[in-house]
Amino acid sequence: MSSPAFDAMAARVRNWGRWGDDDVLGTLNLIDEAARRRAVAAVVSAEAFSLSLPLSAAEGIQMGFIKGRTNPSMTMTRINAPEAMAPDGPCFNEDIVELSMQAATHLDGLAHVSVDGHLYNGYPADEIDELGSARLGIHHLGAVVTRGVLLDLAAARGEDLLPAGHQISVEDLERAVDHAGVRPEAGDAVLVRTGHMRHLAPDRPVDDPARDVLAYSWPSPGLTIATAGWFYDHDTALVATDTMVFEAYPCENEEDFLPVHVLHLVEMGMTQGQNWMLEDLARAAAADGRHTFLLDASPLRFTGAVGSALTPIALR
């Protein structure tokens, strides 16, 4: 059962068949030559920013309430070990990682969510098996490089962060556009900053209690059903936020559970990013007023995966 608001928006933004009956990319089809040339033109000072959180068991953000998502662990498989064919030669170190693909900074692929037995483009949900999704796996995305636009919703309100539980509206997005002085164009990636990852900065001590104060606060600020129409109208290729849930939580209506996930991933075919660290990028944008950049958000090409850990890079 879903709310009338959700049903109306789903009908308005559905992209099934827009890029063909066999499409597997969704809105990433909008990243064309013009979008990439805009990205190149946005590079002025050549500053590079990593937009990811650390990957480690000690600094992990998973707290156990999402089944199957665990903090990553790394084990050394070789420490200062020579090769057998050259026992007196150089020594080598190697490691192995156990990683939930959506443990920290990540992309949610189009196979991450199904509803009423269907995935994006009407594909049947039961085609996903123990090997993941052959058709909608994250490996199909390839190089995801386009212009990024930072919409700093907190700064646009004159605040450090949005209030806990704030339901982001179309008006909030428009205020952030005015603040940035740039409107997203077709094929752009939009990064939405709420400020709720600011205490997880990599240079903050792991045992600092302030790390947890806001990043795990509930209720969580996030996008709403109405904003799906705004991204659809702007032909946005990808949306990422600096929150764990991505959308407002608790959800807007009792009838809808994580409706923005469904609208983006199933109806629109729009890849989502979560847990992106936008603080350094936001400070740079505030200093010189430039909110656009070249964004590389390419996932790990892990065949069949329904999501991917990644280190997004903003080059401005």
N, C-alpha and C positions, 0 to 999 in steps of 0.2 A: 504494500500500500504506500502511495506517495501523495504528497500535497498537491493541490491545484497549482501553486506557484512553481513547483518543480516540473510538473507535467507540461505547463505552458512553456517554460524555458527550454526543456528538452526538445520540444517540437520546433522551437525557434532556432536552436543552435546545432541541430543534428547535421553532421557532415557525411553521413553514410552515402557512398556513391559519388561524392563530389569529385574525387580524383580517380574514379574507376572502381569497379566491383572487386578488383584484386589488390586494392591499395593497402599498404602496411605502414605508411609513414604518417598519415593524418596531417595535422597542420604543419609538420616539418616540410611538407611539399611547398610551403610558402617561402622557404628560404631559397631565393633564386639569386641570379647574378647581381641584380640591383641591391638586394639586401646585403650581400657580402661586400659589395663596393661601398655601401654606406658604412659598413663596419670598418673597412680599411680607412675611410675618410675620417672616422671618429678618433683615430690614433693621432694624438698631437704631441704629448710629452713623452710617449713611449714608456710610461710607468706600468708595471705588471703587478697584478694583485691575485693571490690565491684566495679562492672563495670557499675553501673547504675546512672542515674541522679535523683535528688529529684522529688518526685511526689507531687506537690502542685500548687494551682492556682497562688500564688505569684511568684513562681520560674519556672513556666511552659515555655516551649519553643515554643508552638503553637502560631502562629500569625494570624490565620484566613484564610490563603489562601488555605488550604486543607479542603474541605467541610466535615463537620462531625467530624473533629478532634478538640477537645476542651481540654483545660488544666483541669486536675482533680480538683475536689473540695471535701472536707471532711466536714461532719456535725456531731456534737456530738448528739447522740440520747438519751444518758443518762449521767448525770453528778452527781456524788456522790449520786446515788439513791439506796435505799435499796430494797430488794425483799419484796413483799407483805406478804409472809409467815414468814418473819423475820424482821419486821420493826425496831427492835433495833439491828439488826445484821450488818454485813459488807455492805458497799456501793460499787456500781459498776459504771464504766464508759464504754460507748460503742459508736461506731461511724459507719457511713455509708459513702460510697464513690461513687461519680459519675465519671466514668473513661472511656475515650476513650482508647481502648486496644492498640492503636498505638500512644498514646499521647507523650510519652517520650522514654526511652530505651525499645525496643520491638523486637519481632520476627515477621516477615511476614510469615504466613503460606502458604501452597500451594494453598489455595482457595482465596488468596488475589487478584490474577490477572487471567483473562481469555483472550484469543485472538481467533478471528474467531469462536466464539461459543464453545471453548473448554478450559478445565482446564488441569492440569497435567494428564498424562497417557491417554489422550483422553476423559476424562469424560466430559459430556455435562455441559456447564456453567449454563444452566437453572435449574439445580438441586439445586442451591442455592436459598433459600427462606428467609422469614423473621426470621427464626430460625437459619440462617447461613448455614453451610455446614455439613450435617450429615456424609458425606463420607470423606471429606478432612479437617474436623475441627481440630483445634489445639489440642484438647483433645486426639487425637490418638498418639501424639508424646511421651507422657509419660516422662520418665527420659532421658534427653539429657545430658549425661556425657561422655566426651572424652578428648583426649589430645588437648590442644589449642596451636597454634603457633602464636606469635605476629610478624607481619611483619611491622616494623616501617619505612614506606616509607619516611617520612620526615627526620628522623635521618640518613637514608641510603644516603640521598642527602646532609647531613651536614647542614640541615635546621631545624628550629623550626616547620615549617608547610609547606605543599605543596602550591604552588601559587594558588590563586583563579582561578577556572575553569580548573585546570590541569587535563588533560585526562590521567588517569593511564594506562600505557602500560604494556605489558608482560616484557619488559626490566626493568621497574620500579619494578615489582614483583621480578624478578631475582636479581636485585641489593639488594633488601631488604632481600632476602634469603641469599645472600653472607654476608650481614651485620649481620644477625642473627646467621649465622653459622649452620643452620639446615634447612633441606628441608622437607616440609609437606609430610606426608605419607597418605595412604588410611585410611579414617575414621577420620582424623584430622579436627578440626575447625580452620579456618584461620581468625585472627583478623587483619584488615588493619587500621593502624593509619596514618591519614593525618595531625593531629595536630589541626584540626578545631573545637575541643570541649574544647580546653585548657582554655578558658576564662569562662567556665561554671563549674569550679571546685566547689564542694559543700562548700568549706570554703571561697569562694569569696562573698562579700556582695551582696545581691539581687539588691540594687540600684546602683551598680557599673556599669557605662556605658561600661566599658571594656568587660563585659559579652557578649554584643551583637555584638561587633566589628567584630569578625571572625565567630562565630557560625552561623550567619545569612547572611554571605557575599554571594553575587552572582556576577559572576557565581560561581558554587560550584565545587570543585574537586571531582573526583569519578572514579569508574571503567568503563571500556569500553567494547565494543563488543568483541574485541580480547581476553580480559582476561578470558572470559567464557571458551574458549578452554583450557586455562592454568589450571583453576580449574578442568575442566573435566579430563584432562590428569593426574592430581594429585589425582583423586578420593576424592576430598574434600567433607566433609560431610555437612559443614555449613560455611558461610562467614558472617562476621559482620564488620561494619565500624563505625567510629566516626563522620559521617556526617548525615544530615537530609535527603538528597536525595538518598544516597547510591552510585549512579552512577554519571558520569559527567553530569552537567547541565549548560547551555543548551545542549541538546542532540547532539550527533556527526553528525547525518544526519537529514535533514528536513523530510525524509520519516519515521523516526523511533521515536516514543515517548516512553521514558523510556525503551529502548530495553533490558537493562541488567536485569530489573525486569522480562521481558517476558522470556528471555533465562534461567534465574535461576529457576524461580518459575513454569513456564509452561513447557518448553522444558526439563530441567534437573531434575526438582523436587527437587531443592536445597533451603532449608529454608534460609532466609536472616535475618540479624540483623542490626538495625539502631540505631543511637544516643547512641552508647555505649561509656562510659567514660573510655578511655584507658590511661589517663595521669599518674596516680600513678603506674600502671603496667609497663608503658614504662620507667619511672624513675628507677624502680627496675631492669628492664632488662638492662638498660644502665649501672647501677652500677656494676653488676656482670656478665653480658654477657649471662645470661640465658633467652632465649626467649620462652621456653616451660613450660607448667603448666597443672594441672588438671583443666578442665573447666566444671562447672555445669551451663548449659543454659536451664534448664527445665522450660517450660512455665506454666502459670496457666492452670489447666485442665478444662477450661470453654467450655462445650459442644457446638459444632457448631461454635465457634469463628474462624475468619479467620486470627487473629493475637493475640499476647499476650504481655502485659506488663510483665516485669520480672526484677529480680535483678541477673544478671549473676555473678558468683563467680569464681575467679581464685585463685587456691591454688598452690603455688610454693614453 
